[in-house]
Amino acid sequence: MERRALVIGGSGFIGMHTLRTLKRDGRYAKVVSLDIAEPTERIDGFDYVIHDCRQQIPTDLADVDTDIYNLPALRTFPGHPDEEYFETNYGTTERIIALAEATGVRTIIFTSTMSVYATGDEPKTEESAIDPCNAYGASKVKGEALHRQWLTGAMDRRLVICRPAVIFGYRDNGNFTRLANALRSGYFVFVGRSETIKSAGYVTDLADSFLFALDKMTQSGAREVLYNFAYPERLTIRRIADAFCTVGGYPRVRMVLPPWLLNTAALLFEALNAIGVKNPIHRKRLTKLYESTNIVPKWLEDEKFPFRTDIVSALAEWKSESPSGRFI
């Protein structure tokens, strides 16, 4: 039978790049993107369905020959009350699993997060203890468990769980975009230290890894693959900032300020946020700048996944695709 793909969250950052990868790969006879938002781009030959996954997902979108890519997530942290991460991330997964059960879907690819691990300098492999560092991570832990429960329901089911580190690329609108804006504007400083480890990976490599994991399962006969996604290089915040400066032509950053000083200054910006003057500065966000996220992609390394980019070449590709080279 011809294989089909249902990409849930296809209008999002990772979803858009996953659709591009599926088009390039060509393994699916039909690809459907499902999202609450209108897509920023449409790929010829793909179907786009607008639907709010807080409601039951129509069963005519999948069948036994459909692979489901479960990609949507409320991921910005801080930014939302804790309960919203569970309502969105876990609740959506409940409805996706219900769709899979109702239609006989046999393969699901699920994007979890590195936030299922505690922060810190200690390397985190797939065998490391689960200790979610925030509500976002905790909601994804529950999502992983629900997918595994679905997997046990039939012997012909297959499950890929990917735990990505910080993902960046065209239409990122996240941590790396904020960093690029700060470097370009000249107001970025290192918080506490410049050698904090910040594991990261390029979005097109991430999308490639989904298909790599599926192929490895087919070859080995495995029913589940769990893997971390990040560059094998232990990227520090200085290495990332220097790469941006090299590619973007920004001045190098040298200043390191103590966390207490910046946290004190952040109180003013939080007060402005509270009265409606929106800005990205928050003590929790500053804390993230000096807490390491040392994610090791052990499974990908063991299986010799061919990363297509490194930090510099990925930023150069991102810059070339962004209007005016502004890392949007």
C-alpha angles and dihedrals in degrees: 000000000000114000122236133192130214109196107197108199092026094152093057128093097266092033094057092052092044089056090051090051093049090051091051093045096048098198095128123074090203132021124191124190116206121191142137090235130068110253119254088220135016125215116218112250095022124108121229122204123186111214138147107234090205081081128060112286115238110255094218089075095073144032139169092291094053125104111208119214106201101199111142119111143156094232111157108109124216100024110084139050111268094248092059092064090057095042092051105032101034096031092053090049090053090057093045090052089048089053091050092049093048096048102036095246110177104190131052128176111199128190110214121166145249085243089084084081128067117256120248144102094281112105115251117212127176088271094057121114119274109243110150113216097206144004091276091058093044091053090052092050088058089047092053090051092051091051091050090050088054090048092058091057096081135010094230094061122108130198134194117191116188122190105198126197117214107326121205139179143099111352091011096144089179141088096325093047090052090048092050091050092049093049093047091049092047098236100107118114132171113257114225095329140003098225098069108137114240111181113207144159140198117259096232091053088050092054090048089053092060091061091041090056092048091051092048090052091051091050095047100034090234118155097206136034121186118184144161117233122213138106111285088233112093096236118205124202088249092053091050094046091047090050090053090048091050095049098034098039093238124152115264118259118234106158120105116188128191116257094235092060095050093043090054091051090047091064089073092052091047089053089052090051090052092058094045103267096128121212135150098241116112133148092238090053090049090050089057089059093065099034113090122232101195103181117176117202092211097158093050091048093048091049091045098239107194106234105205096202144030126210095277099043091045092053090048091052091047092049092050091054096046120088109257089000091275098143095242 
